[in-house]
């Protein structure tokens, strides 16, 4: 894999100086075309062996480009805010918006490689990480991101020579640390791990580009030209660009049976039973979220349901049991301008709670496979791929200790109509019924199909959907509260079990 | 100050239950009116003595309101990201957007009070903090924020009684800590410090509201009704709301002399001298930003100047000397939708660098007193107040170790015309000249006046403006680089001096 990169590629000074002015002009033009169209972003990953010129090359690239539209981020030790969230959270924070170029040092490859070299990561766990990375990068490229992955390589001898040279100059001596020499001793092992990682994460959409790091002019031109070619290729495709399409069809529904229709939506519950249960469950939830067990977890609640299904009312019965300092309710409507400039899930990642906290989503990332699918706000390819992306997202949350509880509040067509009419006649403005609400009612069968697909494809062992029979609000609220308490208790028990 | 709050106010259960339903309905209506108009936000500060019902009252308020549009934040130990920035950074991050209600526990009052009680803060430093808080809150209210400050009070005996009661119940025992009892012993001192702080930060626009914390129904109603009245009052004023106006006029200019016209804009510099100086200064800057001295600082560079003054070119000569991992260039254009929903300076606070990093603003917060003033994008009252707000902002930066260097790149009318014409004929898209650029030229005298006022009012001892004679690009770039190096060296020397 590194054979070509050990040939000692060189570019003559004269050839270099003849080429650079034109390359710079073309890079700048391409960068400004990117800025003007702002239909995609470029993410450049910079990885490789120590002293192979990663920093120098990026500095050079920044000289050639307009640095005002390049966002460079180097990741070192995670901050306290980052440590309490899924590992990918800090990379999501650093993604560039459409129109910009992001350069990421010490990115999502750094930790798995380093830990595997140090034998702190089992082979099987590494495989899992790489599979996650592949899915994450596939999501990025499908979102239109141009992803360039550069691996800067040096042979063992060349690395040693470079270290010696840096050490001999008082101005650069500080750059060679004890860690560098320690790493040098592990050169062979790092080499093998890197080769494995690169081989398993080189994909058609985002192949690794191995850069021979021994000559500064060679590596500068290689990276510059690669970037230029990638920019030009995408700019030329322009608005005709489409993510790779899946041709797999959704299975047909052969009879009228589905998980929603099997539900008995109207469940009786007396006012007395409700009051009693509500108090008991709110007390239980209050104790659960205030106790010590919760400090190793966070709680992510997702509420979906047709209009007027009672999401708001259910949420209020939960927040009434929580300390206001612990939770945030995030109502999801149309994305903002900043959110639209980033991959779809970015707007949800930004609200991921830290440990000991609760985030309640009133509508959520499932909008993509519900309203956006039904209304045609996104392409079929977009919502088809959303199922796996959502599963990965929720996996990342649960892996970081989050308890994810998802509710579909199911009401009948007749009950929705009754509630709409009651709202239309209510004196309070907070229950406005819009024309859109009435229009959505006409699409009931389409929504029903979308909901059933969603449940089939995103109800997983760790993040199952809970269907709530919601024609009776009392029954629905009690079932919601009980489910949350049970899921939290199960998570605490599992935690204790893991410790014991 | 606390006399009325020690009377033991109580509300009967019957009266309470008679009033609450109507209060809730009105609060919800007002909250939804706020959400609909989205022309202002509400910030509620919650402070006071321990066990006076702060948390309970906010929980109750959240029950009454729609929690989806309330953002509650409790501030405890600052995170590592927060510690490396000015103290107010974390509060700026937590400000609610227009249309929302933000509840802030442990806000900007917490630290000064606690430190003064513990005698870790001198009286004179406390006074300075309070003056800063007053100016910050004045800025908030002028930005249209409805600021409600609640102080929850208990007499010493009432506090002791409350602690005993909490300790006697196994379900609430955990809430009383050793720290609480330690604080209790200092009750008298806390009382005196709080009285002093409250007296000096109670203003006409944002007075403190003292809440007798001994009865839960009383304090709930008091806070609920206060919030309702504040919301209604502002909603009724509607779009007629204006921040308090200053009637002070800007002084007239009696002759044609001003700081810009005194400059000799065209300074000769040979290509040879330029190349030599450029290399020398870039090397000096490279060493300065990579050395140990920089780890206690950050660098904030501000570039302002007429169109085509050479800001971009000067910035590129700086970034060429910096490691790409260290800096961000932030080009400032029209604010995004999310930025428009928050106080003016929010969009700049979000880019404040942590220690060891550089942020370069290509145009900046000075837009308010330049383009926004000249084009009438904001009211006179808005740009008049911006001078002091900007000075406070930059003070906050320098207090946290930032070196703030501000450049005005001055070119002559003739030189701008020549550059515009050259650009109009250039083949590269990156130098587009728009109709707006030509229109702005016609307003040259208005801009000149605005620039002179800006320099007079915001050139301070710690953050002076550096005027750059920029008709000759070489001279301008060298002066910019030299100024940055000198300012950094001065800061490092001062740091060493302070240590010695």
Boltz contact constraints between the chains, C-beta under 6 A:
constraints:
  - contact:
      token1: [A, 28]
      token2: [B, 430]
      max_distance: 6.0
  - contact:
      token1: [A, 32]
      token2: [B, 429]
      max_distance: 6.0
  - contact:
      token1: [A, 32]
      token2: [B, 430]
      max_distance: 6.0
  - contact:
      token1: [A, 58]
      token2: [B, 324]
      max_distance: 6.0
  - contact:
      token1: [A, 59]
      token2: [B, 324]
      max_distance: 6.0
  - contact:
      token1: [A, 62]
      token2: [B, 319]
      max_distance: 6.0
  - contact:
      token1: [A, 62]
      token2: [B, 324]
      max_distance: 6.0
  - contact:
      token1: [A, 63]
      token2: [B, 320]
      max_distance: 6.0
  - contact:
      token1: [A, 67]
      token2: [B, 319]
      max_distance: 6.0
  - contact:
      token1: [A, 67]
      token2: [B, 329]
      max_distance: 6.0
  - contact:
      token1: [A, 68]
      token2: [B, 329]
      max_distance: 6.0
  - contact:
      token1: [A, 68]
      token2: [B, 331]
      max_distance: 6.0
  - contact:
      token1: [A, 68]
      token2: [B, 362]
      max_distance: 6.0
  - contact:
      token1: [A, 72]
      token2: [B, 324]
      max_distance: 6.0
  - contact:
      token1: [A, 74]
      token2: [B, 325]
      max_distance: 6.0
  - contact:
      token1: [A, 79]
      token2: [B, 80]
      max_distance: 6.0
  - contact:
      token1: [A, 79]
      token2: [B, 81]
      max_distance: 6.0
  - contact:
      token1: [A, 80]
      token2: [B, 79]
      max_distance: 6.0
  - contact:
      token1: [A, 80]
      token2: [B, 80]
      max_distance: 6.0
  - contact:
      token1: [A, 81]
      token2: [B, 79]
      max_distance: 6.0
  - contact:
      token1: [A, 81]
      token2: [B, 81]
      max_distance: 6.0
  - contact:
      token1: [A, 105]
      token2: [B, 325]
      max_distance: 6.0
  - contact:
      token1: [A, 319]
      token2: [B, 62]
      max_distance: 6.0
  - contact:
      token1: [A, 319]
      token2: [B, 67]
      max_distance: 6.0
  - contact:
      token1: [A, 320]
      token2: [B, 63]
      max_distance: 6.0
  - contact:
      token1: [A, 324]
      token2: [B, 58]
      max_distance: 6.0
  - contact:
      token1: [A, 324]
      token2: [B, 59]
      max_distance: 6.0
  - contact:
      token1: [A, 324]
      token2: [B, 62]
      max_distance: 6.0
  - contact:
      token1: [A, 324]
      token2: [B, 72]
      max_distance: 6.0
  - contact:
      token1: [A, 325]
      token2: [B, 74]
      max_distance: 6.0
  - contact:
      token1: [A, 325]
      token2: [B, 105]
      max_distance: 6.0
  - contact:
      token1: [A, 329]
      token2: [B, 67]
      max_distance: 6.0
  - contact:
      token1: [A, 329]
      token2: [B, 68]
      max_distance: 6.0
  - contact:
      token1: [A, 331]
      token2: [B, 68]
      max_distance: 6.0
  - contact:
      token1: [A, 336]
      token2: [B, 337]
      max_distance: 6.0
  - contact:
      token1: [A, 336]
      token2: [B, 338]
      max_distance: 6.0
  - contact:
      token1: [A, 337]
      token2: [B, 336]
      max_distance: 6.0
  - contact:
      token1: [A, 337]
      token2: [B, 337]
      max_distance: 6.0
  - contact:
      token1: [A, 338]
      token2: [B, 336]
      max_distance: 6.0
  - contact:
      token1: [A, 338]
      token2: [B, 338]
      max_distance: 6.0
  - contact:
      token1: [A, 362]
      token2: [B, 68]
      max_distance: 6.0
  - contact:
      token1: [A, 429]
      token2: [B, 32]
      max_distance: 6.0
  - contact:
      token1: [A, 430]
      token2: [B, 28]
      max_distance: 6.0
  - contact:
      token1: [A, 430]
      token2: [B, 32]
      max_distance: 6.0
